[in-house]
Amino acid sequence: MEFLNNLVQVIRDVLWDYILLFLLLGAGLYFTIRLRGVQFRKFGEGFKNTFKNLKLNGEKADKKGMSSFQSLTTALAGQIGTGNIVGVATAIATGGAGAIFWMWVSGLLGMATIFAEAVLAQKYKHTDENGVVHGGPVYYIKAFFKGKFGKFLAGFFSVAIILALGFMGNMVQSNSIGTSFHTAFDVIPTWAIGIVVSVLAGIIFLGGVKRIASFTEKVVPIMAGLYIIGSIVVIGINYQNIGTAFSAIFVHAFNPNAIIGGVAGTAIVKAMSKGVARGLFSNEAGMGSTPHAHALAKVNHPCEQGSIAIIGVFIDTFVVLTLSALVILTSGVAGNTANEGILTQLAFSQSFATFGNWGSKFGEIFIAICLFFFAFSTIISWYFFGETNVRYLFGNKATKFYALFVIAFVMVGSVLKVDLVWNLSDIFNGLMVIPNIIGIIALSNIVANLGKEYDDITKVRKMNEKILKQQKIK
């Protein structure tokens, strides 16, 4: 078992430190150039499309899909998870503060990648014999690659995402919940937390896409808002260290050897790889997971949802993840490598200790609650992503068995952390990327043409709005 785990670690490191580092950054750069900086051009429009009809209890999702906002919150449920609390701490501990800079770079480039993913998911979404709409990488991969190769590539992606997110990934999420709650409440055993999480997850799973959409549209905005407020308070307590924190991020991005050791070149690669890897785990741009949610949005044009997907990466990376990084760096706990998995919880605890012993305990409890909602919403979202692929591979009847397996994995994950499973999860997360990136690059002409078409539609709409406004003035 030890030999197998060491072998898996070597494969994981090669995959993330070399192959995916260049594949993800390269794809993001390619789409940024090909789509003429779409993440900058469409940011304002995406922001407007996201929040113009913001409701925590909007229209009901049905077999034809869900609202654009529900699709975004379902995607964000998968994006805003333990990667924003635990993942950023791990990146800082192993790659230094400079890893945060490379998280930003991967996020900025990933905004262009996720635009392409969302557009293609909308373009090639599928309606089955029961009138139910589905979508995701398997459908746009097969749209370009016909025959056996297309089936192989789509099947490879489906197996990878089911294992990476549906099973092993959800074990990671439930283990984070169990660990944080056990840290905050010593009297609560992890198995009890596992039972509660499994039962709640099962109730939502059985409600199908309607219940999933209803859950995410309510919980995601509230949980994100609560964590943002708490993080700003902690950063405010440690305000004198804000300048030092930003300095560390930029300086150690290109000279991290003083922090993590080794020669400069090796240290920079390590900071880059850890930043990009944790950035992907957080915002999932290029991974191929969020297109399953964006495919179901009811929009007038595929690029409309693409612009909204851009905002999802921005919220995840440049708001939530950045605040987590500043919480850790300003509070002075970054050097505590012995407890890297709970650095954020430690930062909150130490910062609130300013107000006394009750403040310290409040900090632990606050993060435990936030992590519960972050991780639990990710479990719901990742279950949904996996279910789409189970349905693609095995049909509708197999989804019931899949739900039972996920519930079991969630329960086991809350009480048991197996290093081999965690390392395999990282590998399959990485393997998902390869067929997805191949698919979206192969279809980049379609994305570019749809983007040009949408630009023309937008120009005509703005011109008509201007004429109407002038007529009203007259």
Disulfide bonds with the S-S distance in Angstrom:
none
